[in-house]
């Protein structure tokens, strides 16, 4: 049994969702970034050799505190869709002088793609 190929509109909609995250990073705006995420989303990853795990609001607060980073470069490396679930790999460089690999899990809720969780790797 094979699933039908994903609708091309879903790729565009997922990329637009992730774009809210990218735009929020560049603008230093948790409010802009939050448009991409479910209210109950979490962020997890390693930074400075310590595990960081928190509700997503912690990320928004940190983005607001750190301010704009218009030099941030972003590249969506992969989007994988399984009907109502998806994953995205995003590479960010020069976000306030740092480089990140982000992995997002998304769910299609009421016809809208929403990031449910973010895991990241901070490159040294």
N, C-alpha and C positions, 0 to 999 in steps of 0.2 A: 504494500500500500504506500503510495507516495502522496505527499501533500502538494497542493497547487503552488506554483511559484508565487512569491510575495508580490503584491500590487506595487507598481512603481511609485504610486502616490504615497505609499507608506514610507519609502526611503526618503522622499522629500519632507514628509511630515516629521520624521525622526530627526533628520538633519536640522530642521527648523527648531525643534525642541532643544537640541544640543546647542544651537546658535544662541538661545537665551542664556545658557551657561557661559558661553564664550563672551557674549556682549557684557554680561555682568562682571566677568573678570576684567575686561578692558576698561569698563566704566567705574570699577570699584563699587558696584552697587549690588548688595544682597537682594534688594527688591527686584531688580531686573533678573538676576540669576534664579530667584525663587520661582519664576514663571515656568521653569522647566521641571520642577520637582513636586512630588507628592508631599503633603504636609507631614507624613509619617516616615519619610525617607531617612536613611542613615548614611554616614560617611565613615569609611574605614581605610586605614593604610598605615604605612611606615614612614615616619619622618624623623630624622635625626636618631635613627636606631631604636625608636620607641613606637609601640603601637598606638595609633590615634583612632578612637572610635567614639562617635557622638551623633546625636540627632542632627539632621541637616541644618537646622537653625544656627548651630555653632559655626558652620562654614559661612553662612550669610553674614553673621556678625563679624567674623574675621575679614571677610572681603570688604565690608563697610569700614572697618578700622584701618586696613592697609591702603585703601584709596585706589585711584585709577592706575591702570597699567596698560596704556594704549599701545605699547610696544609688543604686547603679548601676541605670539604667533600660534595659530591653532591649525591642526590637520586631523580631520576625521579619517582614520586609517581603515576602519571596517565597521560595517553595519550588518548584523545577522538577524533575520526576522523569522520567527516561527509562529505565524498567524497572529496571535494577540500578545506575544512576548518578543522582546528584542534585546540584543546587546550592542553596545557601541564601544569602540576603542578610539580614544582621543589622545593625541600627543600635543602638549602645550610646551612652548619654549619661551623664555624671556618673560615669564609671569613674575614680575618683581625680581628679576634676576635668577629665577629658578626654572627647572625643567621638570614636568610631570608626565607620567603616563596614567591616564584615567580610564577606568572601565565602568560603564553604566549598564544597569539593567532597567529596562523599560517595560511598561504594561500599557496596553491600549484600553483605557477606561472611558466608557461612553463615547467611543469613537475618537478619543484624543490620546496621543502618545505622551506618557508621563514617566519621568525618571523616578524609580522606586529606591534605588541605592547607587552609591558611588564608592568604588574602591580605587585607591591610587598608589602609585609608587613615586616618591620624590627622588630624583636622580641626584647623585652627589658629584 
